[in-house]
Amino acid sequence: MASISYSSLAKKLKGERVLLVGGAGFIGHNLALELRRMSVETMVVDNLMVNSLIENVYDGGDDPLRAGAYQSFLLDRFALMREQGALLHNADARLENDIGTVFHDFEPTKVVHLAAISSAVEARKNPGLCFDLQLLTLRNILELCRRKDERVNQVMIMSSSTVYGDFEGDTVDENTRPRPRGIYANTKYMAERLLRTYNHQHGLGTTIIRPSALYGERCRSRRVSQIFIENALTGKPLLLEGGGDGRLDFTYIDDLIQGIVRALALHGGPETSQTFNITFGNARTIAELAGVVKDLVPETILEERPRAEDKPIRGTLSVERAKQVLGFEPNWPLEKGYRKYCEWYIERWERAKREIGRN
Ligand SMILES: NC(=O)c1ccc[n+]([C@@H]2O[C@H](COP(=O)([O-])OP(=O)(O)OC[C@H]3O[C@@H](n4cnc5c(N)ncnc54)[C@H](O)[C@@H]3O)[C@@H](O)[C@H]2O)c1
C-alpha cells in the first residue's frame, strides 16, 4: 500500500488553478474549502439551480422550521467559501459561451465537473434535464479543453456507484463490468465513456471518481441519512424496508474530499486516465444507520415495511486501488462519522427552532 502523507499534497498542488463546475453544491463547496485551506487558487461556477436557496425559499416555505434550517445550511456554504477566499461565479455550464468566458478569465489548470441532478430519484422524474445538466455541461468542458485550453492537465468527473447496477456479489471494484440502470446511472456511465474518449483521442488527462451514499454537515439532499435524523427529531418513523437489510457504502464527506484531493495532486498529467472508487469501503445496513440515530435520540420510532420490488441491490465498493495508488485512508466509519453529522444536525435543528420561536 502506498504511504503518501496528506500534508505533502499542498506542495504538489502549488501553482494549480482548480475550476469546480457545479461547485456550490454539497461536494463542491466542501472541496473548495479544502483546496483553499491548502492555498490552491479555486473558482466555483454554479447556476444555483439544484438544492438552491431560491428553490428552498419557494418550495420549502410550507414548513418554516425545515425551510429555516435548510436555508442556514446553504447560507453557511457561501459564507465559508467567501471566508476561505474561493471565487464564485454564477453561470450556467450548459451555455458554452458563458462557461467559455469563465475559462478565459480564470485560466484553470484542472477542472472538476460536479453539475448534475444529483439524485437518481429526481433524475427519473425529469430525464431530459438530467441528460442536459450531466452531459451538455460536460460536453462544453471537454470541447473547451480540447480546442482552446492546453493549460488544462486534468478533467475530473464525479460519477457514481450506480454505474455498477445491481451488485452480483458483496463487493465491486473498478474492474467489475458496469451495468447501469435508469437515466441517472446511464448518464453517469456515458460521462465516463466520453471522458475516456477525449483521453484516447485528444490526450486529455482525466480522472473518474465513483462516490457512494454521502452524508455530512450542510448536506441538503433529502437522502436516507438526512431523512432519518430529521424524522427522529420531528417524531416521524424511520421506515425500514425489508427490516432495513439493504446495504450501502455510506461515506462521510471528509473521506471523499481526502480521496479527491489525493487524485488531483497525484495525477500524472495529460495522457493519464484513472478511475477510482472513493467510499468508506465497507457497506452497512439501513438498520445500522437507524441504530446510530436511535442511540442519540432514544424516542426514535422504527417501523418495518415490505421491500420495494425494484429496490437496487448494492454493497461495498472496494477502495483497494485508491489505497494502493493514492495512499487513500478512509477515517470515518458510520459510528464516528454519521454520529458526528447527527450531533451537528440536532444542534442546527434546535437553533432553527429557537429562531422561529418554537420550543
Ligand atoms: N451526494 C452523493 O451522495 C453523490 C454520490 C455519487 C455521485 N454524486 C455526484 O457528485 C456530483 C455532486 O453531487 P452533490 O451531492 O454535490 O450535488 P448537489 O446537487 O449538491 O450539487 C450539484 C451542483 O451543480 C449545480 N449545477 C447543476 N446544473 C448546473 C449547470 N448547468 N451549470 C452550473 N451548475 C450547475 C447545482 O446548482 C448544484 O449546486 C453530482 O454529479 C452527483 O451526481 C453525488
The ligand as a MOL file (V3000), in Angstrom:
LIG
                    3D

  0  0  0     0  0            999 V3000
M  V30 BEGIN CTAB
M  V30 COUNTS 44 48 0 0 0
M  V30 BEGIN ATOM
M  V30 1 N -24.0050 13.2640 -2.9210 0
M  V30 2 C -23.8090 11.9700 -3.2170 0
M  V30 3 O -24.0580 11.0400 -2.4010 0
M  V30 4 C -23.2400 11.5920 -4.5670 0
M  V30 5 C -22.9020 10.2570 -4.7900 0
M  V30 6 C -22.3790 9.9040 -6.0390 0
M  V30 7 C -22.1910 10.8650 -7.0110 0
M  V30 8 N -22.5360 12.1530 -6.7690 0 CHG=1
M  V30 9 C -22.3270 13.1430 -7.8550 0
M  V30 10 O -21.4510 14.1590 -7.4300 0
M  V30 11 C -21.8090 15.4210 -8.0240 0
M  V30 12 C -22.0490 16.4800 -6.9560 0
M  V30 13 O -23.0230 15.9690 -6.0390 0
M  V30 14 P -23.5870 16.8770 -4.8490 0
M  V30 15 O -24.0840 15.9370 -3.8110 0
M  V30 16 O -22.6180 17.9380 -4.5110 0 CHG=-1
M  V30 17 O -24.8470 17.5080 -5.5880 0
M  V30 18 P -25.5050 18.9710 -5.4360 0
M  V30 19 O -26.8450 18.8920 -6.0520 0
M  V30 20 O -25.3800 19.4400 -4.0410 0
M  V30 21 O -24.5410 19.8630 -6.3650 0
M  V30 22 C -24.6530 19.9270 -7.7710 0
M  V30 23 C -24.4590 21.3840 -8.1400 0
M  V30 24 O -24.4430 21.5060 -9.5860 0
M  V30 25 C -25.0520 22.7350 -9.9050 0
M  V30 26 N -25.4910 22.7200 -11.2980 0
M  V30 27 C -26.4480 21.9230 -11.8760 0
M  V30 28 N -26.5700 22.2360 -13.1740 0
M  V30 29 C -25.6850 23.2160 -13.4410 0
M  V30 30 C -25.3620 23.9490 -14.6050 0
M  V30 31 N -25.9980 23.7410 -15.7670 0
M  V30 32 N -24.3950 24.9120 -14.5320 0
M  V30 33 C -23.7580 25.1660 -13.3530 0
M  V30 34 N -24.0430 24.4930 -12.2060 0
M  V30 35 C -24.9890 23.5380 -12.2530 0
M  V30 36 C -26.2320 22.8050 -8.9270 0
M  V30 37 O -26.7740 24.1090 -8.8040 0
M  V30 38 C -25.6010 22.2880 -7.6410 0
M  V30 39 O -25.0740 23.3310 -6.8440 0
M  V30 40 C -23.0440 15.1400 -8.8820 0
M  V30 41 O -22.6260 14.9130 -10.2010 0
M  V30 42 C -23.6030 13.8720 -8.2770 0
M  V30 43 O -24.3450 13.1290 -9.2090 0
M  V30 44 C -23.0510 12.5430 -5.5660 0
M  V30 END ATOM
M  V30 BEGIN BOND
M  V30 1 1 1 2
M  V30 2 2 2 3
M  V30 3 1 2 4
M  V30 4 1 4 5
M  V30 5 2 4 44
M  V30 6 2 5 6
M  V30 7 1 6 7
M  V30 8 2 7 8
M  V30 9 1 8 9
M  V30 10 1 8 44
M  V30 11 1 9 10
M  V30 12 1 9 42
M  V30 13 1 10 11
M  V30 14 1 11 12
M  V30 15 1 11 40
M  V30 16 1 12 13
M  V30 17 1 13 14
M  V30 18 2 14 15
M  V30 19 1 14 16
M  V30 20 1 14 17
M  V30 21 1 17 18
M  V30 22 2 18 19
M  V30 23 1 18 20
M  V30 24 1 18 21
M  V30 25 1 21 22
M  V30 26 1 22 23
M  V30 27 1 23 24
M  V30 28 1 23 38
M  V30 29 1 24 25
M  V30 30 1 25 26
M  V30 31 1 25 36
M  V30 32 1 26 27
M  V30 33 1 26 35
M  V30 34 2 27 28
M  V30 35 1 28 29
M  V30 36 1 29 30
M  V30 37 2 29 35
M  V30 38 1 30 31
M  V30 39 2 30 32
M  V30 40 1 32 33
M  V30 41 2 33 34
M  V30 42 1 34 35
M  V30 43 1 36 37
M  V30 44 1 36 38
M  V30 45 1 38 39
M  V30 46 1 40 41
M  V30 47 1 40 42
M  V30 48 1 42 43
M  V30 END BOND
M  V30 END CTAB
M  END
